[in-house]
């Protein structure tokens, strides 16, 4: 089964982490949370979820993982200000490993300059940014590009996002 890196920090969108992570684990995959500092508790933007960060970005490398998961909320915008997370994300795209980004998650892909020539979707407020980054933006509940990248728009799209993400892991 796959080991999935989840780059995440405070103010992530609660269900955009909890629902996919639960589905990945139920399917037998391992989800490792990664932030700037390990062994800290971080809360979601809705205040419904608090998680423990398992690894620090300085102690992991992309080759340790089979896929990357980027939940939305304010988390991706904060992480993209840190070059370590940008490089980490870019590596998955360059190595053609599966990447799952929902809602504001594609913000990390924009900063990593990894959307050019790809089909994708995201939250309404970042669609123009995605277009400027060279993505062919689709207004669909889920977009799968090249059997590598799975993107969705918002929490309403979680069933499709989870379905297509799991399909790439099999």
C-alpha positions in Angstrom: 0.0 0.0 0.0 1.0 3.6 -0.5 2.6 6.0 1.9 1.0 9.4 1.4 2.7 12.7 2.5 0.2 15.3 3.7 1.6 18.8 3.8 -0.5 20.7 6.3 -0.5 23.5 8.8 -2.9 25.3 11.1 -6.2 26.5 9.6 -6.6 23.6 7.1 -10.1 23.0 6.0 -11.2 20.3 8.5 -13.2 17.9 6.3 -10.8 18.3 3.4 -8.3 16.6 5.6 -10.4 14.2 7.7 -12.5 12.7 5.0 -9.8 11.8 2.5 -7.3 10.8 5.2 -10.0 8.4 6.7 -10.7 6.9 3.2 -7.0 6.5 2.5 -6.4 4.7 5.8 -9.5 2.5 5.4 -8.1 1.4 2.0 -4.8 0.4 3.7 -2.7 3.4 2.9 -0.5 5.3 5.4 -1.0 9.1 5.7 1.9 11.1 7.3 1.2 14.7 8.3 4.1 17.1 7.6 4.5 20.7 8.8 7.4 23.0 9.8 7.7 21.3 13.2 6.8 17.8 14.3 4.9 16.7 17.4 2.7 19.7 17.6 -1.1 19.9 17.6 -2.7 22.0 14.9 -6.4 23.0 14.5 -8.6 23.2 11.4 -10.2 26.5 10.4 -13.6 25.3 11.5 -12.3 24.3 14.9 -13.8 20.8 14.5 -10.5 19.0 14.1 -7.2 19.0 15.9 -4.4 16.7 14.6 -0.9 15.8 15.6 1.8 16.7 13.1 4.0 13.5 12.6 7.0 14.9 10.7 8.9 18.1 10.2 9.6 19.1 6.6 13.3 19.1 7.3 13.2 15.4 8.2 11.4 14.0 5.2 12.2 13.7 1.5 9.8 13.1 -1.5 11.5 9.7 -2.1 10.1 8.5 1.2 6.5 8.8 -0.2 4.4 7.4 -3.0 1.9 10.3 -3.2 1.2 13.8 -2.0 -2.1 15.1 -0.4 -2.7 18.8 -0.1 -5.9 19.7 1.9 -7.4 23.2 1.4 -8.3 26.0 3.8 -5.6 28.6 4.7 -3.0 25.9 5.1 -1.7 25.8 1.5 -1.3 29.6 1.3 0.8 29.6 4.4 2.9 26.6 3.2 3.6 28.1 -0.2 5.5 31.0 1.5 8.1 28.4 2.6 10.5 27.2 -0.1 10.9 23.8 1.5 7.3 23.0 0.9 7.4 24.4 -2.6 10.4 22.2 -3.5 8.8 19.2 -1.8 5.6 19.7 -3.9 7.4 20.3 -7.1 9.4 17.1 -6.7 6.2 15.0 -6.7 5.0 16.7 -9.9 8.4 16.3 -11.6 8.6 12.6 -10.6 5.1 12.0 -11.8 3.9 10.7 -8.5 0.2 11.1 -7.6 -0.8 14.5 -6.2 -4.2 15.1 -4.6 -5.1 18.8 -4.1 -8.5 20.1 -3.1 -10.0 23.6 -2.8 -7.0 26.0 -2.1 -4.5 23.1 -2.3 -3.5 24.0 -5.8 -1.9 27.2 -4.4 1.2 25.1 -3.6 1.2 23.8 -7.2 0.9 27.4 -8.5 3.9 28.5 -6.5 5.8 25.4 -7.5 5.2 26.3 -11.1 3.8 22.9 -11.7 0.4 23.5 -13.4 1.5 24.7 -16.9 -0.1 22.5 -19.5 -2.2 20.6 -17.0 -5.9 20.3 -16.5 -7.1 21.2 -13.0 -9.7 22.8 -10.8 -9.7 24.5 -7.5 -11.6 26.9 -5.3 -13.4 29.8 -7.2 -11.0 32.5 -5.8 -7.9 30.8 -7.2 -9.1 29.8 -10.7 -7.7 32.9 -12.3 -4.3 32.3 -10.5 -4.4 28.8 -11.9 -5.0 30.1 -15.4 -2.1 32.5 -15.1 0.0 29.6 -14.0 -0.7 27.9 -17.3 -3.4 25.4 -16.2 -6.4 24.5 -18.3 -9.0 25.2 -15.7 -12.2 23.1 -15.6 -15.3 23.9 -13.5 -15.9 20.2 -12.5 -16.2 18.4 -9.2 -13.0 16.5 -9.9 -10.4 16.8 -12.6 -7.9 14.0 -13.2 -4.9 15.0 -15.3 -2.4 12.5 -16.8 -3.1 9.8 -14.2 -1.2 11.9 -11.8 -3.0 15.0 -10.6 -6.4 14.9 -8.9 -8.0 18.3 -8.1 -11.4 19.3 -6.7 -13.1 22.6 -5.9 -14.5 22.5 -2.4 -15.9 20.2 0.4 -19.0 19.4 -1.7 -16.7 17.6 -4.2 -15.2 15.3 -1.6 -16.9 12.0 -2.7 -15.5 12.4 -6.3 -12.1 13.7 -5.0 -11.7 10.6 -2.8 -13.0 8.2 -5.4 -10.5 9.4 -8.1 -7.6 9.7 -5.6 -8.1 6.2 -4.5 -8.3 5.0 -8.1 -4.8 6.4 -8.7 -3.4 4.6 -5.7 -4.5 1.1 -6.9 
